[in-house]
Amino acid sequence: MIRKTLTAAALLLGLALPASAQQLAKDVFGSFRGPSQGPAVSIGNYSQGCGQGFVQMPDSGASWQSMRLSRNRNWGHPVMIDFLVGLSRAAQQAGWRGLYIGDISQPRGGPMTSGHASHQLGLDADIWMLPPSSLSLSPQQRENLSSVSVVANGGTALSGNWTGAHMSIMRAAARDPRVERIFVDPVAKVAMCQMETGNRDWLRKIRPINNHDYHFHVRMNCPPGSMCQTPAPIPEGDGCADAQEWVNIRIDPSRAQPSTPDPNYRHPRTYRMADLPAQCSTVASAP
């Protein structure tokens, strides 16, 4: 708050901000090929932050492959990397060969040059809905291969790509106490709500969102020693009725409640360095 106040005061007085503060954060953080040194720390919030001491998800393992290597977005907080390795083993127990891992974060987090608004703290990861047919794909094959959608009929029903293993893997992820929430298409959430006959507590972490039918998005809690802003708490209950209403609106758009866009919203790709936590400038200038 103090930093923002000083920035506003400088503008009112006609004082120029340092050139480094005026740089687009996406260009700064998108240029790094490796992480900053020091202990692993996530800084800020999932859509406005950065991180130091990130580690790289290995290109391949016994139960996973990192996809789209050319993006250099297979970096994250060590807690995230450890989680993904463990979840890939859970996928094998569910009957898959393992997992195809999509974007995690850039080497030092921060806004990305394209795509995501979040994924800035090394605590978000996209996991493909495509069951791996091989864990020996070449880098070029990983650029060309696409995932599959588990949703059909204009977003109102499951596609033939959905399997019980999808639910088993997401349930394993949601039951990990390190996981804050999981984003997936509402059709998939409704299906899991209908399929679960035992303990339903894990369903609360499964949150419906559009454009998450080719992958599901896992978000971790802020690890000890990090400086993350606390996200809004997940609403009480299993959230199944809310997910069903998302689907109902797709079937009958007239059910949607009018909404007013936030006139102050800015996509993170427009952020300048001065918009990020002050510690991110230190991360950006560190060796």
matplotlib code that plots the C-alpha trace (Angstrom):
import matplotlib.pyplot as plt

x = [0.0, 2.9, 4.6, 1.4, 0.8, 4.4, 4.0, 0.7, 2.3, 5.3, 2.9, 1.0, 4.2, 5.3, 8.2, 9.4, 9.5, 12.7, 12.8, 12.9, 9.5, 8.0, 9.0, 6.2, 6.5, 5.7, 8.7, 11.0, 9.9, 9.4, 13.0, 14.6, 15.9, 16.7, 15.6, 17.0, 19.2, 18.1, 15.5, 12.2, 9.8, 6.5, 5.7, 2.4, -0.8, -1.4, -2.1, 0.2, 3.5, 6.7, 9.1, 12.7, 14.4, 12.1, 13.1, 12.5, 10.1, 12.3, 11.5, 10.6, 10.3, 9.0, 5.4, 5.3, 6.4, 6.5, 4.8, 5.5, 9.1, 9.7, 7.6, 10.0, 7.1, 7.9, 9.3, 7.7, 8.1, 9.6, 6.4, 4.6, 7.1, 7.0, 3.2, 3.2, 5.6, 3.5, 0.3, 1.8, 2.3, -1.3, -2.3, -0.5, -2.5, -5.6, -4.6, -2.8, 0.8, 1.3, 0.6, 1.3, 2.1, 1.3, 2.3, 3.4, 5.3, 8.2, 11.7, 11.0, 7.2, 5.6, 3.2, 3.6, 4.1, 1.0, -1.9, -2.4, -3.4, -2.3, 0.6, 2.8, 3.8, 5.0, 2.0, -0.3, -0.1, -2.2, -2.5, -3.7, -6.9, -5.2, -4.1, -0.4, 0.0, 3.8, 6.2, 9.0, 7.8, 10.5, 10.5, 9.0, 6.2, 5.4, 5.0, 2.6, 0.5, -2.8, -4.9, -8.5, -11.7, -13.8, -16.9, -19.2, -22.6, -21.8, -20.4, -23.4, -22.4, -19.4, -17.5, -16.3, -12.9, -14.0, -13.1, -13.3, -9.6, -10.0, -12.1, -9.6, -6.7, -8.5, -9.8, -6.2, -5.1, -7.9, -7.2, -3.6, -3.6, -1.1, -3.7, -5.8, -8.3, -8.7, -10.3, -12.2, -15.1, -18.5, -19.6, -16.7, -17.5, -21.2, -20.1, -17.9, -20.7, -22.9, -20.3, -19.1, -20.8, -18.4, -16.8, -17.6, -15.4, -12.8, -15.5, -15.4, -11.9, -13.1, -14.2, -16.1, -14.7, -14.8, -12.0, -10.8, -12.1, -8.7, -6.9, -7.5, -5.7, -4.2, -3.4, -1.3, -1.6, 1.1, 4.1, 5.7, 8.3, 6.6, 4.9, 1.6, -1.6, -4.4, -7.0, -10.7, -11.9, -13.7, -17.5, -18.9, -20.4, -19.5, -20.4, -22.3, -25.4, -23.4, -21.7, -25.0, -26.3, -23.3, -24.4, -28.0, -27.0, -25.1, -28.3, -30.5, -28.5, -31.6, -31.0, -27.8, -27.9, -26.8, -23.2, -21.3, -17.6, -15.1, -14.0, -10.8, -9.7, -6.4, -4.9, -1.6, 0.1, -0.4, 1.3, 4.4, 7.1, 5.8, 2.5, 4.1, 5.2, 8.4, 10.3, 9.8, 12.2, 14.8, 14.0, 14.3, 17.7, 19.2, 21.7]
y = [0.0, 2.4, 1.7, 2.3, 5.5, 6.8, 5.8, 7.8, 10.8, 10.7, 10.8, 13.7, 15.7, 14.9, 12.8, 10.1, 6.5, 4.6, 2.9, -0.5, 0.3, 1.3, -2.0, -4.5, -7.2, -9.9, -8.9, -8.9, -12.3, -13.9, -13.3, -15.4, -18.9, -19.9, -19.2, -16.7, -18.0, -18.4, -20.3, -21.1, -18.3, -17.4, -13.7, -11.9, -13.5, -16.1, -13.4, -10.7, -12.0, -13.9, -16.3, -17.1, -20.4, -22.3, -25.7, -27.2, -30.1, -32.7, -33.2, -36.8, -39.3, -42.8, -41.5, -38.2, -36.0, -32.2, -30.9, -27.9, -27.6, -24.6, -22.4, -22.9, -23.0, -26.2, -24.4, -24.1, -24.0, -27.3, -28.1, -28.0, -30.2, -32.8, -32.8, -33.4, -36.3, -37.9, -37.3, -38.9, -42.0, -41.9, -41.7, -45.0, -46.5, -45.3, -47.2, -44.5, -44.7, -41.4, -37.8, -35.2, -32.0, -28.7, -25.2, -24.6, -21.3, -19.4, -19.7, -16.7, -16.7, -13.4, -12.4, -14.5, -13.2, -15.1, -17.1, -17.4, -14.6, -16.8, -19.3, -16.5, -18.0, -21.4, -22.9, -23.5, -26.4, -27.6, -31.3, -32.7, -34.8, -37.0, -40.3, -40.8, -43.3, -43.0, -41.5, -41.5, -38.6, -36.5, -32.7, -32.2, -34.7, -32.8, -29.6, -31.2, -33.4, -32.0, -32.9, -34.0, -32.5, -34.4, -32.3, -32.5, -31.3, -27.6, -27.9, -29.6, -33.3, -35.5, -36.6, -40.2, -39.2, -39.1, -42.0, -43.0, -42.5, -38.8, -38.7, -40.9, -38.6, -35.4, -37.0, -37.9, -34.3, -32.8, -34.9, -33.7, -31.1, -29.0, -28.4, -25.2, -25.8, -27.4, -25.8, -27.9, -27.6, -27.7, -30.7, -32.7, -31.5, -32.5, -35.9, -36.4, -35.2, -37.9, -40.6, -40.1, -42.5, -42.2, -39.2, -36.1, -33.6, -33.5, -32.2, -28.8, -28.1, -28.9, -25.5, -25.1, -22.8, -22.4, -23.4, -26.2, -29.3, -30.2, -29.9, -29.4, -26.8, -27.5, -24.6, -25.2, -23.4, -20.9, -23.0, -22.1, -19.4, -17.8, -14.4, -15.0, -13.1, -15.2, -16.1, -15.8, -18.8, -21.6, -21.5, -24.0, -27.2, -29.5, -26.9, -29.5, -27.4, -24.4, -26.6, -27.9, -24.3, -23.5, -26.4, -25.3, -21.8, -23.4, -25.2, -22.2, -18.9, -16.9, -18.3, -16.3, -13.3, -10.0, -9.1, -5.9, -6.1, -4.6, -1.3, -1.4, -4.9, -5.2, -8.4, -9.2, -8.8, -5.1, -4.9, -2.8, -3.9, -1.2, -3.1, -6.2, -6.6, -4.7, -8.0, -9.0, -6.3, -7.9, -11.3, -9.8, -8.3, -11.3, -13.6]
z = [0.0, 0.9, -2.4, -4.4, -2.6, -3.3, -7.0, -7.2, -5.5, -7.9, -10.8, -9.3, -8.9, -12.5, -11.3, -13.7, -12.4, -12.9, -16.3, -14.6, -12.9, -16.3, -18.0, -18.8, -16.3, -18.9, -20.9, -17.9, -16.5, -19.8, -20.7, -18.0, -18.9, -15.4, -11.8, -9.3, -6.5, -2.9, -0.9, -2.6, -2.0, -3.8, -3.6, -4.1, -5.5, -8.1, -10.8, -9.6, -8.2, -8.8, -7.1, -6.4, -6.0, -8.4, -9.6, -13.0, -13.5, -15.3, -19.0, -18.4, -15.6, -14.9, -14.7, -16.5, -19.4, -19.4, -22.5, -24.8, -23.6, -25.9, -23.6, -20.7, -18.3, -16.5, -13.4, -10.0, -6.2, -5.0, -3.2, -6.6, -8.3, -5.6, -5.7, -9.5, -9.3, -6.6, -8.6, -11.6, -9.6, -8.4, -12.1, -12.6, -9.8, -11.6, -14.7, -16.8, -17.8, -15.9, -16.7, -19.3, -17.5, -19.1, -18.0, -14.5, -14.3, -15.8, -14.1, -11.9, -12.2, -13.0, -15.8, -19.0, -22.5, -23.6, -22.2, -18.4, -16.0, -13.1, -12.9, -11.5, -8.1, -9.2, -7.4, -10.4, -12.9, -15.9, -16.2, -19.5, -19.8, -22.4, -20.9, -22.0, -24.8, -24.4, -22.0, -24.6, -26.7, -28.4, -27.8, -31.2, -30.6, -27.4, -29.4, -31.9, -29.7, -28.4, -25.4, -25.7, -24.4, -21.8, -22.7, -25.8, -27.0, -26.8, -23.3, -21.8, -21.6, -21.1, -24.2, -24.9, -23.6, -20.0, -17.8, -14.2, -14.0, -14.5, -11.4, -9.5, -10.3, -9.4, -6.2, -5.3, -6.0, -4.0, -1.0, -0.8, 2.0, 0.1, -2.7, -2.3, -5.1, -8.6, -11.6, -14.1, -16.5, -14.7, -16.7, -15.3, -11.8, -12.1, -13.3, -10.3, -8.0, -9.4, -9.3, -5.7, -3.3, -0.4, 1.4, -0.6, 1.3, -1.5, -4.0, -2.3, -3.7, -7.3, -8.7, -12.0, -14.6, -18.4, -20.8, -18.6, -20.5, -22.1, -18.8, -15.1, -13.1, -9.7, -7.4, -4.2, -0.9, 0.0, 1.3, 4.6, 4.2, 1.2, 1.0, -0.7, -0.5, 1.0, -1.6, -1.0, 0.9, -0.9, -0.2, 2.2, 0.9, -2.0, -4.7, -6.8, -7.1, -8.3, -11.0, -12.1, -12.5, -14.8, -17.0, -16.9, -18.1, -21.0, -21.9, -21.4, -21.4, -20.3, -16.8, -16.5, -14.1, -15.6, -14.7, -14.9, -16.1, -13.7, -15.3, -13.4, -14.5, -16.2, -17.7, -16.0, -19.4, -19.0, -15.6, -15.3, -12.8, -10.5, -10.3, -8.8, -5.2, -4.5, -3.9, -7.5, -8.6, -6.4, -7.9, -11.4, -10.7, -8.8, -10.5]

ax = plt.figure().add_subplot(projection="3d")
ax.plot(x, y, z, "-o")
ax.set_aspect("equal")
plt.show()
